[in-house]
Amino acid sequence: MAYPNLGHMQGAMYGATASGQISPEVEQWFQAVDRDRSGKISSGELRSALANGQGGSFSDTACKLMIGMFDKEKTGMINLEEFQALFNYINAWLGVFKGFDHDNSGSIQEHELSAAFTQMGYRFSSDFIKYLIQKSDFNHTGSITVDQFIVLCVQIQKFTEAFRARDTQQTGEITIAFEDFLSVALSCSV
């Protein structure tokens, strides 16, 4: 069984610029976001700097998830180099999001989300796509914003990786003990 993969995002996750240097644009943005001048950015500082395309800011959940992904020291904060990787990651996801936001509404509706997951290699039913939107759509608009899209894609990738590790025969089915299931669910949740 071939598994869908969001691995194309991995390159964007951890790289700096092609030359390995911090972009001046990123450094300037980092300085603006680092309000307490600590040389590190918290999820709260990041949240105040990111707009979700709907006139609001990224959710606490999205900011904590992204800080956690790039925080090598596990302090709850990221430095300039980690911020460069986060900046690349967000821009890569923003490109994916914009590619499926066909009506340029700043949010993705059910048919757009279905097309996005299909292109990523997932074959989700329309009922499951509806469920994903309901789970992610905190404002009950019937659509999801870019930050909700990022969180959803990261969660699905984490679950896919955990499932793949347990599907040793590559059949698309696993038998899982309850505690293992809980471990997977808790480790993959935001």
C-alpha positions in Angstrom: 0.0 0.0 0.0 1.4 3.4 -0.9 0.8 6.0 1.8 0.1 9.7 1.1 2.9 11.9 2.1 3.3 15.5 3.0 7.0 15.0 2.9 7.4 17.7 0.3 6.9 20.0 3.3 9.9 18.5 5.1 12.4 20.5 3.0 10.6 23.7 3.9 10.5 22.7 7.5 14.2 22.8 8.4 16.0 24.8 5.8 17.3 28.3 5.9 17.9 30.1 2.6 19.6 28.3 -0.2 22.9 29.8 0.9 22.4 28.8 4.5 22.2 32.4 5.6 19.4 34.1 7.4 17.3 36.2 5.1 17.5 40.0 5.9 13.7 40.0 5.5 13.3 37.2 8.1 15.8 38.9 10.5 13.9 42.2 10.3 10.6 40.4 10.9 12.1 38.4 13.8 13.2 41.7 15.4 9.7 43.1 15.0 8.1 40.0 16.5 10.5 39.7 19.4 8.7 42.3 21.5 10.5 41.6 24.7 14.0 41.7 23.0 14.9 38.3 24.5 16.4 37.0 21.2 13.6 34.3 21.2 10.0 34.3 20.1 7.2 32.7 22.1 4.0 31.4 20.6 2.2 34.5 22.0 4.6 36.8 20.1 4.3 34.7 17.0 0.5 34.8 17.3 0.4 38.6 17.4 2.4 38.7 14.2 0.5 36.2 12.0 -2.7 36.9 10.2 -5.0 34.1 9.1 -6.4 35.8 6.0 -9.8 36.3 7.7 -8.9 39.5 9.6 -7.8 37.5 12.7 -4.6 36.1 13.9 -3.4 32.5 13.9 -4.9 30.4 16.7 -3.0 29.6 19.9 -3.1 26.0 18.8 -1.4 26.7 15.5 1.3 28.9 17.0 2.1 26.4 19.8 2.2 23.6 17.3 4.6 25.4 15.0 6.9 26.7 17.8 7.0 23.1 19.1 8.0 21.8 15.7 11.0 24.1 15.5 12.0 24.6 19.1 15.1 22.3 19.2 15.8 23.0 22.9 12.2 22.5 23.9 12.0 25.8 25.7 8.7 26.9 24.2 10.5 29.6 22.2 12.5 29.8 19.0 15.7 31.6 18.1 16.4 33.4 14.8 17.7 30.3 13.0 14.6 28.3 14.1 12.4 31.2 13.1 14.0 31.2 9.6 12.9 27.5 9.3 9.4 28.3 10.6 9.2 31.3 8.1 10.0 28.9 5.2 7.5 26.3 6.5 4.7 28.8 6.8 5.4 30.2 3.4 5.4 26.7 1.9 2.0 25.9 3.5 0.6 29.3 2.5 1.5 28.5 -1.1 -0.3 25.2 -0.9 -3.3 26.9 0.8 -3.5 29.6 -1.8 -3.3 27.0 -4.6 -6.5 25.5 -3.4 -8.3 28.7 -2.3 -9.7 29.0 -5.8 -12.1 31.8 -5.0 -9.5 33.8 -3.0 -11.8 34.0 0.0 -8.9 33.5 2.5 -10.5 30.2 3.6 -10.9 26.7 2.1 -14.3 25.2 1.7 -15.2 21.5 1.5 -14.6 21.0 -2.2 -11.3 22.8 -2.0 -10.1 20.8 1.0 -11.1 17.6 -0.7 -9.0 18.6 -3.8 -6.0 19.5 -1.6 -6.0 16.2 0.2 -6.6 14.3 -3.1 -3.5 16.0 -4.6 -1.5 15.1 -1.4 -2.4 11.5 -2.1 -5.3 11.0 0.4 -8.6 9.5 -0.6 -11.0 10.8 2.0 -14.8 10.4 1.7 -16.9 13.5 1.5 -18.3 12.7 4.9 -14.8 12.6 6.4 -13.9 15.9 4.7 -17.1 17.4 6.2 -16.0 16.0 9.6 -12.5 17.6 9.2 -14.0 21.0 8.5 -16.5 20.7 11.4 -13.6 19.7 13.7 -11.4 22.6 12.6 -14.0 25.4 11.9 -14.3 27.1 15.3 -16.3 30.0 13.8 -18.9 27.7 12.1 -18.4 29.2 8.7 -18.2 25.9 6.8 -14.6 26.7 5.8 -11.1 26.7 7.4 -8.5 29.4 7.5 -4.8 28.9 6.7 -3.8 28.3 10.3 -6.5 25.7 10.7 -5.4 24.1 7.4 -1.8 23.9 8.7 -2.8 22.3 12.0 -5.1 19.8 10.2 -2.4 18.8 7.7 0.3 18.4 10.4 -2.1 16.3 12.5 -3.0 14.1 9.5 0.7 13.7 8.6 1.6 12.7 12.2 -1.3 10.1 12.3 -0.2 8.8 8.9 3.4 8.3 10.1 2.2 6.6 13.3 -0.1 4.3 11.3 2.6 3.6 8.7 5.0 2.5 11.4 2.5 0.0 12.7 1.4 -1.3 9.3 4.5 -3.5 8.8 2.8 -5.5 6.0 1.7 -2.3 4.2 -1.9 -3.6 4.0 -3.6 -0.4 5.1 -4.9 -2.1 8.2 -3.5 -2.5 11.7 -4.4 -4.1 15.0 -3.6 -1.8 17.8 -3.7 -2.2 21.6 -5.8 0.4 23.4 -2.8 2.0 25.2 -0.9 2.1 22.0 -3.9 3.8 20.4 -4.1 6.3 23.2 -0.3 7.0 22.9 -0.7 7.7 19.2 -3.8 9.8 19.7 -2.2 11.9 22.5 1.2 12.3 20.7 -0.4 13.3 17.4 -2.9 15.8 18.9 -2.1 19.4 19.3 
